[in-house]
Amino acid sequence: MASALKKIIKYDVKKVIVFSRYKLKQYEMAQEYTDSRLRFFIGDVRDKDHLYRAFDGIDAVVLANPMKQVPAFEYTPFEAAKTNIYRAHNITEAAIDRGGSKSYCITYR
């Protein structure tokens, strides 16, 4: 996520929202990137209501970091589906409904 953030803030953007449930990663990114355009939201992409609040007035969405650990998939397949499938659905709906005109998907290997 940090490498994607580094690329995004190079562009002429007004505000960048980092939305994730990983408090430690967000804290570390906030220490590394002190750009005033950055806003950090602790939340779960499976919570559509929270996404709506975070996405108010957005212009673009970058979808990154799917859950990809195979053992976790095998042990908790429904949680994996909620995280990987429903998150894309919730993010897309929130982006469209809250004004997002562009969306981007970043995938990791």
C-alpha positions as CSV (number, residue, x, y, z in Angstrom):
1,M,0.0,0.0,0.0
2,A,2.8,2.4,0.8
3,S,4.4,2.1,-2.7
4,A,1.0,2.9,-4.3
5,L,0.6,5.9,-2.0
6,K,4.0,7.1,-3.0
7,K,3.0,7.1,-6.6
8,I,-0.4,8.7,-6.0
9,I,0.8,11.7,-4.1
10,K,3.1,12.6,-7.0
11,Y,0.0,13.7,-8.9
12,D,-1.9,16.9,-8.5
13,V,-4.5,15.6,-6.1
14,K,-6.4,17.6,-3.5
15,K,-7.0,14.8,-0.9
16,V,-5.9,11.2,-0.6
17,I,-7.8,8.9,1.8
18,V,-6.2,5.8,3.1
19,F,-9.0,3.5,4.2
20,S,-8.0,0.2,5.9
21,R,-8.4,-1.7,9.1
22,Y,-4.6,-1.9,9.7
23,K,-3.9,0.6,12.5
24,L,-0.2,-0.1,12.6
25,K,0.3,0.3,8.9
26,Q,-1.6,3.5,8.9
27,Y,0.4,4.8,11.8
28,E,3.6,3.9,10.0
29,M,2.5,5.6,6.8
30,A,1.4,8.7,8.7
31,Q,4.9,8.9,10.2
32,E,6.6,8.4,6.8
33,Y,4.3,10.7,4.7
34,T,3.5,14.0,6.3
35,D,1.7,15.4,3.3
36,S,-1.3,17.5,4.4
37,R,-3.4,16.0,1.6
38,L,-3.4,12.6,3.3
39,R,-6.3,11.5,5.5
40,F,-6.3,8.1,7.3
41,F,-9.5,6.3,8.0
42,I,-9.6,3.1,10.1
43,G,-12.4,0.9,8.8
44,D,-13.4,-2.2,7.0
45,V,-14.3,-2.2,3.4
46,R,-17.1,-4.7,4.2
47,D,-18.8,-1.8,6.1
48,K,-20.6,0.1,3.3
49,D,-21.9,2.8,5.6
50,H,-18.4,3.7,6.7
51,L,-17.2,3.7,3.1
52,Y,-19.9,6.2,2.2
53,R,-18.7,8.6,4.9
54,A,-15.1,8.2,3.8
55,F,-15.9,8.6,0.1
56,D,-17.9,11.8,0.4
57,G,-16.9,14.1,-2.5
58,I,-14.2,11.9,-3.8
59,D,-12.8,12.1,-7.4
60,A,-11.1,8.7,-7.7
61,V,-10.7,5.4,-6.0
62,V,-7.7,3.1,-5.9
63,L,-8.5,-0.5,-4.9
64,A,-5.5,-2.3,-3.5
65,N,-4.2,-5.2,-1.3
66,P,-6.7,-8.1,-1.6
67,M,-6.5,-10.9,0.9
68,K,-4.3,-13.4,-0.8
69,Q,-3.0,-15.9,1.7
70,V,-4.1,-19.4,0.6
71,P,-4.1,-21.0,4.1
72,A,-6.4,-18.2,5.2
73,F,-8.7,-18.9,2.3
74,E,-8.9,-22.5,3.1
75,Y,-9.5,-22.0,6.7
76,T,-12.0,-19.2,6.4
77,P,-13.5,-19.2,2.9
78,F,-16.5,-17.0,3.7
79,E,-14.3,-14.3,5.3
80,A,-12.0,-14.5,2.2
81,A,-15.0,-14.0,-0.1
82,K,-16.4,-11.1,2.0
83,T,-13.0,-9.5,1.9
84,N,-12.1,-10.0,-1.7
85,I,-15.5,-10.0,-3.5
86,Y,-17.8,-7.9,-1.4
87,R,-15.1,-5.2,-0.9
88,A,-14.9,-4.6,-4.6
89,H,-18.7,-4.4,-4.8
90,N,-19.0,-2.0,-1.8
91,I,-16.1,0.2,-2.9
92,T,-17.6,0.5,-6.4
93,E,-21.0,1.3,-5.2
94,A,-19.7,3.9,-2.6
95,A,-17.5,5.5,-5.2
96,I,-20.3,5.8,-7.8
97,D,-22.8,7.1,-5.2
98,R,-20.5,9.5,-3.6
99,G,-19.2,11.2,-6.7
100,G,-16.2,9.2,-7.9
101,S,-15.7,9.6,-11.6
102,K,-12.6,7.4,-11.9
103,S,-11.5,4.2,-10.3
104,Y,-8.2,2.3,-10.4
105,C,-7.2,-1.2,-9.3
106,I,-3.8,-2.0,-8.1
107,T,-2.9,-5.6,-7.8
108,Y,0.0,-7.2,-6.0
109,R,1.8,-10.5,-6.7
